Structure formats: C-alpha cells, structure tokens
Amino acid sequence: MHWFNSIAIALLYVLAVDKPFLLRNKKAFFHHSDSYYIFQNRVITILKYNYNCGILMVYFTCIVEGVYMNEIVKYNNHMNLLNFDNFNPVEFNMFFALCSVFKEQKDTVIVLGFNEIKQMIGYASTSTERFVEDLRRMNDKLQKVNSRIKLDKLTLSFVLFPTYAIDEEGQTLSVRVNPDFAFLLNDLSNNFTLFELKEFIELKSKYSKTLYRLLKQWRTVGHFEVQDIEEFFRTMDVPSSYEVSLATARCVSPAVKELQSTKSFSSLKMKTVRKGKGGHTSGYLFDFTPDSCLAKSDFDTTGSDSDNVEYPVIKRTTNAKKKNAFCNFHQRVYDKDSLESFLLNNPPKHIPRS
C-alpha cells in the first residue's frame, strides 16, 4: 500500500493547489519527505531517494485520466455571434468540452483520448463506432457554421479546428485551433463568456444550452433583452417554419423552464415584449440575479464598440457595479521552481510538512 499512499499524496497536493486538474500540457515538480513528484501530460512519476545507493530511483509511474474537478469554458463574446445550426445536445457538449481544453492554449496540437472526452461530457454509449460518428458529425456541422465575425470590416470564414484527426485504432482525437481564430479562446481579459462545463452538460435541450450561453454573457448584469426576434430565433436554431407563438411555446419557454429548475440563474424570469396592433410578440426580456462573486474587471461582458461586436439581439440597459474578486475560477500555472516553493510554504493541512 506504500505506492497507493504516495499516489494519494501526489493527487491531494495537485487538487488542493491547482484546480481544475488540467496538466495535460503542463509540467509540474515538487517533493514531499523523501519523494519527488513529476507531472507531465497527465503522467505521474514518483521518485524515491535510495539512501543506500545515494540516488533517486523511479518508484512508481501511472497515467491519470478523468480527474476533473470543474472544467471551465471561457471564450470571446464573438463566439455568441455564431449560429450552430442543427447541433444536437451531444454535439454541443463535445464542442464546448474542446473549447474548455483549448482555453489559453494558443494553437497547440492537443491529443485527447476517447475515454477522456467521454468522461468530460458524460457520454453514455459504450459503442466506439457511435462515438467516432458523433465526433465526425460534430466537426462536419462546425465547418458549416454561419460566421458573422467581423474585424475591421473583414468577414472571416469560420474554421476553428483546421487539424481534427480521429485515430480509431489509437482511440485519440488530435485537434489544433486555427491561429486566425485563436483570439476566441486566448488572452481573454474582458468581453468574454464564462461558465462551468458540468453545468452546461447537465442541460438536456439544445435550446436550453444556447439560452444558457447567451445569459451567461450577461451574468454580472442580470438582464438580457432580445430586440431582434428573428436573429434570436436563428441563434437558438428554431425551425424556420415556426411562427413566433409556436417558437415561444416549444423552444423558448421550455428552455427557460429547464434553466429555472437548475441553480444556474437565481430568480430567472422571462417577459414577452409586445408591440403594434394585436400585441404581436417582438422580443423578450430576461432578468435574473447578477452573479455577485465575479469581478467586473475580469468579467466585463459588455461587448464594447472597440471590439467591433455587432449583435442586435442584445441591449444592455443597466450598469453593472464593480464586484469583489471572483470566487473559484482562477487557474494558476507554475513553473518547476515557483510550484515547489509554493507547495513547501503552503502545504495542505491534511498532509504533514516534511
């Protein structure tokens, strides 16, 4: 059981210091007592000091998969301008799981195991053939996404993953983000949307997932107004044959009801906006309790003119006050020296100082 205790100590250190546990492309090193722990690409190597020989010897090595405390999805608000036509809930889960992996990873090629992706999204089927087909179908639909991203009057065709290689024999997916669109997932200091992947995956309806993302863009404001209802329906991927009343009854209202049944938004309410003779529906008002634990400086989701974000669906009508520093989403990256120094000076309470 000595090896098990060593592994437990290693995991407790990581989970106590840096969560979520996203070391697939990171290197970390620290020591406890006479043991040295090296993390690289999800591989834990434990070295023990042999006093008889006076050398370090490899004591144990293993691959850690599926250790996810709470994956965070974070992307530029431009992503909310895209219409994910015909995406189903599983494809949404796959896509935003990949977005969480590529957060602040530039255009690095990342290799993910099938089991790792399945664990991230709670994939139920055990059929590898079905899983591969879902991966293919998701990327095929992604290539057809109607892009409305405009930068300095330049309209960009949306190809987020130019490298998307499915290895059925090795059961891996190799993905690289297009450098032209790396800004969607990197260097995000303001004007971004942020949410918990687990919370997103637990939603059942594709309409709930899309409305969830749009509301999360305004989580520090607590107010989201739909003025262009046709554009909103396109974003929600409502069937074009639906009249407004049918779209409200079958798509929008059920999505609101599902979100109200979760803890995603406190006191969420929807009001239908009516105009003209006969009071036809021209838009919606969504109100909820703003997230008080997020700092506006870190979560400024205003979509300012300086970023050339054109989205007629959204209108901000209230000013968000500056909040206290946010609670639990900060992720820290350490090099070898700084991580070792931090761990030695701040050991978890349940692990004795060496």
C-alpha positions as CSV (number, residue, x, y, z in Angstrom):
1,M,0.0,0.0,0.0
2,H,3.0,2.3,0.1
3,W,2.6,3.1,-3.6
4,F,-1.1,3.9,-3.1
5,N,-0.2,6.4,-0.3
6,S,2.3,8.1,-2.5
7,I,-0.2,8.5,-5.3
8,A,-2.8,9.8,-2.9
9,I,-0.3,12.4,-1.6
10,A,0.5,13.5,-5.1
11,L,-3.1,13.9,-6.1
12,L,-4.0,15.7,-2.9
13,Y,-1.3,18.2,-3.5
14,V,-2.5,18.9,-7.0
15,L,-6.2,19.0,-6.3
16,A,-5.6,21.3,-3.2
17,V,-3.4,23.8,-5.1
18,D,-4.4,23.9,-8.7
19,K,-7.9,23.1,-9.9
20,P,-9.3,22.2,-12.2
21,F,-6.7,19.5,-12.8
22,L,-5.6,20.4,-16.3
23,L,-2.0,19.4,-16.5
24,R,-2.3,17.6,-19.9
25,N,0.1,20.2,-21.4
26,K,1.7,21.4,-18.2
27,K,4.8,20.3,-16.3
28,A,5.0,20.4,-12.5
29,F,7.5,19.2,-9.9
30,F,7.6,19.1,-6.1
31,H,8.8,16.9,-3.3
32,H,7.4,15.7,0.0
33,S,9.6,13.9,2.5
34,D,12.0,11.7,0.6
35,S,9.7,11.5,-2.5
36,Y,9.8,13.6,-5.7
37,Y,6.7,14.0,-7.8
38,I,6.7,14.9,-11.5
39,F,3.6,15.7,-13.5
40,Q,3.7,15.9,-17.3
41,N,0.9,15.3,-19.8
42,R,-1.3,13.5,-17.1
43,V,1.6,11.2,-16.2
44,I,2.6,11.0,-12.6
45,T,6.2,9.8,-11.9
46,I,7.3,9.3,-8.3
47,L,11.0,9.2,-7.5
48,K,12.2,7.9,-4.2
49,Y,15.6,8.7,-2.7
50,N,17.6,5.5,-2.0
51,Y,19.8,6.2,1.0
52,N,21.9,3.0,0.5
53,C,22.9,4.0,-3.1
54,G,22.6,7.7,-2.7
55,I,20.5,8.1,-5.8
56,L,16.9,8.9,-6.9
57,M,15.1,5.9,-8.3
58,V,11.8,5.6,-10.1
59,Y,9.3,4.3,-7.6
60,F,6.1,4.4,-9.5
61,T,4.6,5.8,-12.7
62,C,1.0,6.0,-13.9
63,I,-1.3,7.8,-16.2
64,V,-4.2,9.8,-14.7
65,E,-7.4,10.1,-16.7
66,G,-10.7,11.5,-15.8
67,V,-9.6,13.7,-12.8
68,Y,-11.6,16.8,-13.5
69,M,-12.7,18.9,-10.6
70,N,-14.6,21.5,-12.6
71,E,-13.7,22.3,-16.2
72,I,-14.4,25.9,-17.1
73,V,-15.4,27.1,-20.6
74,K,-14.2,30.6,-21.4
75,Y,-14.4,32.3,-24.8
76,N,-14.6,35.6,-26.5
77,N,-18.1,37.0,-26.9
78,H,-17.7,36.8,-30.7
79,M,-18.5,33.1,-30.3
80,N,-22.0,34.0,-29.3
81,L,-22.5,35.6,-32.8
82,L,-22.2,32.1,-34.4
83,N,-25.3,30.1,-35.3
84,F,-24.7,26.5,-34.5
85,D,-27.3,25.1,-37.0
86,N,-28.6,21.6,-36.4
87,F,-26.3,20.9,-33.5
88,N,-27.8,18.4,-31.1
89,P,-27.1,18.3,-27.3
90,V,-24.2,15.8,-27.6
91,E,-22.5,17.8,-30.3
92,F,-22.8,20.9,-28.2
93,N,-21.2,19.1,-25.3
94,M,-18.3,17.8,-27.4
95,F,-17.6,21.3,-28.9
96,F,-17.6,23.2,-25.7
97,A,-15.6,20.5,-24.0
98,L,-12.9,21.1,-26.6
99,C,-13.2,24.8,-26.0
100,S,-12.5,24.2,-22.3
101,V,-9.4,22.2,-23.2
102,F,-8.1,24.8,-25.6
103,K,-8.6,27.7,-23.2
104,E,-5.3,29.8,-23.2
105,Q,-3.5,27.1,-25.2
106,K,-2.9,29.2,-28.3
107,D,-2.8,27.0,-31.5
108,T,-1.1,24.0,-29.8
109,V,-2.0,20.5,-31.1
110,I,-3.7,18.6,-28.3
111,V,-4.2,14.9,-28.3
112,L,-7.2,13.6,-26.3
113,G,-8.1,10.0,-25.6
114,F,-11.6,8.9,-26.4
115,N,-12.2,7.9,-22.7
116,E,-11.0,11.3,-21.6
117,I,-13.6,13.1,-23.8
118,K,-16.3,10.7,-22.8
119,Q,-15.6,11.4,-19.1
120,M,-15.7,15.1,-19.7
121,I,-19.1,15.1,-21.3
122,G,-20.7,12.2,-19.5
123,Y,-21.0,10.2,-22.8
124,A,-23.4,7.3,-22.1
125,S,-23.0,5.0,-25.1
126,T,-20.3,2.3,-24.9
127,S,-20.1,2.0,-28.7
128,T,-16.8,3.3,-30.1
129,E,-18.3,3.4,-33.6
130,R,-21.1,5.6,-32.4
131,F,-18.7,7.9,-30.6
132,V,-16.5,8.3,-33.6
133,E,-19.5,9.1,-35.7
134,D,-20.6,11.7,-33.2
135,L,-17.1,13.3,-33.4
136,R,-17.2,13.3,-37.2
137,R,-20.7,14.7,-37.4
138,M,-19.9,17.5,-34.9
139,N,-16.9,18.7,-36.9
140,D,-18.8,18.4,-40.2
141,K,-21.5,20.7,-38.8
142,L,-18.9,23.0,-37.3
143,Q,-17.5,23.5,-40.8
144,K,-20.9,24.8,-41.9
145,V,-21.4,27.2,-39.1
146,N,-22.6,30.6,-40.4
147,S,-19.9,33.1,-39.3
148,R,-20.8,36.7,-38.6
149,I,-17.4,37.6,-37.1
150,K,-16.3,40.9,-38.4
151,L,-13.0,42.5,-37.6
152,D,-12.2,46.0,-39.0
153,K,-14.9,45.4,-41.7
154,L,-13.3,42.0,-42.6
155,T,-15.6,39.0,-42.5
156,L,-13.8,35.8,-41.6
157,S,-14.9,32.3,-42.7
158,F,-15.2,30.1,-39.6
159,V,-12.9,27.1,-39.5
160,L,-12.0,26.7,-35.8
161,F,-10.2,23.4,-36.0
162,P,-8.1,23.0,-39.2
163,T,-6.5,19.9,-37.6
164,Y,-9.1,17.4,-36.5
165,A,-7.7,13.9,-36.7
166,I,-9.7,10.9,-35.4
167,D,-7.5,7.9,-34.8
168,E,-9.8,4.9,-34.4
169,E,-7.0,2.5,-33.8
170,G,-5.3,4.5,-31.1
171,Q,-8.6,5.9,-29.9
172,T,-7.4,9.5,-29.8
173,L,-8.6,12.8,-31.2
174,S,-5.9,15.3,-32.3
175,V,-7.1,18.9,-32.5
176,R,-5.5,22.3,-33.3
177,V,-7.1,25.7,-33.1
178,N,-6.9,27.9,-36.2
179,P,-4.4,30.7,-35.5
180,D,-6.8,33.1,-37.2
181,F,-9.4,32.3,-34.5
182,A,-7.1,31.7,-31.5
183,F,-8.4,35.0,-30.1
184,L,-11.7,33.3,-29.4
185,L,-10.1,31.1,-26.7
186,N,-6.9,33.0,-25.7
187,D,-5.8,36.2,-24.0
188,L,-9.2,36.8,-22.5
189,S,-9.1,39.7,-20.1
190,N,-12.5,41.2,-20.9
191,N,-15.5,40.8,-23.2
192,F,-15.8,37.0,-22.7
193,T,-18.4,34.5,-21.6
194,L,-17.6,32.0,-18.9
195,F,-19.4,29.0,-17.4
196,E,-19.0,25.6,-15.9
197,L,-18.8,22.7,-18.4
198,K,-20.5,20.3,-16.0
199,E,-23.5,22.7,-15.5
200,F,-23.8,23.1,-19.3
201,I,-23.6,19.4,-20.0
202,E,-26.4,18.7,-17.5
203,L,-28.9,20.7,-19.6
204,K,-30.9,18.3,-21.8
205,S,-32.2,20.6,-24.5
206,K,-30.2,22.3,-27.2
207,Y,-32.4,25.4,-26.8
208,S,-31.6,25.4,-23.0
209,K,-27.9,25.2,-23.8
210,T,-27.9,28.1,-26.2
211,L,-30.0,30.3,-24.0
212,Y,-27.7,29.4,-21.1
213,R,-24.7,30.6,-23.0
214,L,-26.4,33.9,-24.0
215,L,-27.5,34.6,-20.4
216,K,-24.0,33.7,-19.1
217,Q,-22.6,36.6,-21.2
218,W,-24.7,38.9,-19.0
219,R,-24.2,37.2,-15.7
220,T,-22.8,40.3,-14.0
221,V,-25.6,42.4,-15.3
222,G,-28.6,40.2,-14.7
223,H,-30.5,41.5,-17.7
224,F,-30.7,40.3,-21.3
225,E,-33.0,41.9,-23.9
226,V,-34.0,40.4,-27.2
227,Q,-34.9,43.1,-29.7
228,D,-34.4,41.3,-33.0
229,I,-36.5,38.3,-32.5
230,E,-35.7,36.7,-35.9
231,E,-32.0,36.9,-35.2
232,F,-32.6,35.4,-31.8
233,F,-34.5,32.5,-33.3
234,R,-31.6,31.9,-35.8
235,T,-29.2,31.9,-32.9
236,M,-31.4,29.5,-31.0
237,D,-31.7,27.3,-34.1
238,V,-35.5,27.5,-34.0
239,P,-37.1,25.8,-37.1
240,S,-37.8,28.4,-39.7
241,S,-41.3,27.1,-40.2
242,Y,-42.3,28.0,-36.6
243,E,-44.4,31.1,-36.1
244,V,-43.4,33.2,-33.1
245,S,-46.1,31.8,-30.8
246,L,-45.1,28.2,-31.6
247,A,-41.4,29.0,-31.2
248,T,-42.1,30.6,-27.8
249,A,-44.2,27.6,-26.7
250,R,-41.9,24.8,-28.0
251,C,-38.4,26.3,-27.7
252,V,-38.0,29.4,-25.6
253,S,-40.4,28.8,-22.7
254,P,-39.3,25.2,-22.2
255,A,-35.6,26.4,-22.2
256,V,-36.5,29.0,-19.6
257,K,-38.3,26.4,-17.5
258,E,-35.3,24.0,-17.6
259,L,-32.9,26.8,-16.6
260,Q,-35.3,27.7,-13.7
261,S,-35.1,24.1,-12.5
262,T,-31.3,24.4,-12.1
263,K,-29.1,26.6,-9.9
264,S,-27.6,28.3,-13.0
265,F,-29.5,31.6,-12.6
266,S,-31.2,32.8,-9.5
267,S,-34.7,34.2,-9.8
268,L,-34.7,33.8,-13.6
269,K,-37.8,35.4,-15.2
270,M,-38.9,35.9,-18.8
271,K,-41.2,38.6,-20.0
272,T,-42.7,38.7,-23.6
273,V,-42.4,42.1,-25.3
274,R,-45.4,43.0,-27.5
275,K,-45.9,45.8,-30.0
276,G,-48.3,47.1,-32.5
277,K,-52.0,46.4,-33.1
278,G,-52.9,43.0,-31.8
279,G,-49.9,43.0,-29.5
280,H,-47.7,40.6,-31.6
281,T,-44.5,39.4,-29.8
282,S,-41.5,41.4,-30.9
283,G,-38.9,40.3,-28.3
284,Y,-38.2,39.0,-24.8
285,L,-36.8,40.3,-21.5
286,F,-34.8,38.0,-19.3
287,D,-34.0,39.1,-15.8
288,F,-32.1,37.2,-13.0
289,T,-29.9,37.9,-10.0
290,P,-26.5,39.1,-11.1
291,D,-23.6,37.0,-10.1
292,S,-22.1,38.8,-7.1
293,C,-18.9,36.9,-6.8
294,L,-17.4,38.0,-10.1
295,A,-15.2,41.0,-10.6
296,K,-16.4,43.2,-13.4
297,S,-12.8,43.9,-14.4
298,D,-12.4,40.2,-15.1
299,F,-15.9,39.5,-16.4
300,D,-16.7,42.6,-18.5
301,T,-19.2,41.2,-21.0
302,T,-20.4,44.4,-22.4
303,G,-19.4,43.8,-26.0
304,S,-17.9,47.3,-26.4
305,D,-17.8,49.1,-29.7
306,S,-14.0,49.0,-29.5
307,D,-14.2,45.2,-30.1
308,N,-16.5,45.7,-33.2
309,V,-19.1,43.3,-31.8
310,E,-22.3,43.7,-33.7
311,Y,-25.2,41.8,-32.2
312,P,-28.6,43.4,-32.5
313,V,-30.2,40.8,-30.2
314,I,-28.6,42.2,-27.1
315,K,-29.2,45.5,-25.4
316,R,-27.6,46.4,-22.0
317,T,-29.9,48.6,-20.0
318,T,-28.3,48.6,-16.6
319,N,-24.8,49.4,-15.4
320,A,-23.0,46.6,-13.6
321,K,-21.3,47.7,-10.4
322,K,-17.7,46.6,-9.7
323,K,-17.8,43.4,-7.8
324,N,-15.4,41.8,-5.4
325,A,-12.8,39.4,-6.7
326,F,-14.4,36.3,-8.2
327,C,-14.7,33.2,-6.1
328,N,-13.4,30.0,-7.6
329,F,-12.5,30.1,-11.2
330,H,-8.9,31.3,-11.0
331,Q,-6.4,28.9,-12.5
332,R,-2.7,29.2,-11.9
333,V,0.2,28.0,-14.0
334,Y,3.5,27.3,-12.2
335,D,7.0,26.5,-13.4
336,K,9.1,24.0,-11.5
337,D,10.7,26.4,-9.1
338,S,7.6,28.5,-8.3
339,L,5.4,25.4,-7.8
340,E,7.9,23.7,-5.5
341,S,8.3,26.9,-3.5
342,F,4.5,27.4,-3.1
343,L,3.9,23.8,-2.1
344,L,6.7,23.8,0.5
345,N,5.5,27.1,2.0
346,N,1.8,26.3,1.8
347,P,1.3,22.5,2.4
348,P,-2.3,21.3,2.5
349,K,-3.5,20.9,6.1
350,H,-4.1,17.2,5.8
351,I,-0.6,16.5,4.6
352,P,2.2,17.0,7.2
353,R,5.1,19.3,6.3
354,S,8.3,17.4,5.5
